[in-house]
Amino acid sequence: MKKYLIILEKTGTGYSVYVPDLPGCIATGKTRDIAEENIYEAIKFHLEGL
């Protein structure tokens, strides 16, 4: 799989993650680890849809 930069931000309720190179590809999670797992799945799903 190609590597993509992810931007991870702490929010009031957990973490938010997005991929600048894939507009609309975002994920959230209560912990950093969960957010990172969710963005990995979101990237795979996003690329399948292209």
Secondary structure as GFF3:
##gff-version 3
##sequence-region A 1 50
A	DSSP	beta_strand	7	10	.	.	.	ID=ss1
A	DSSP	beta_strand	15	18	.	.	.	ID=ss2
A	DSSP	beta_strand	26	29	.	.	.	ID=ss3
A	DSSP	alpha_helix	32	49	.	.	.	ID=ss4
###
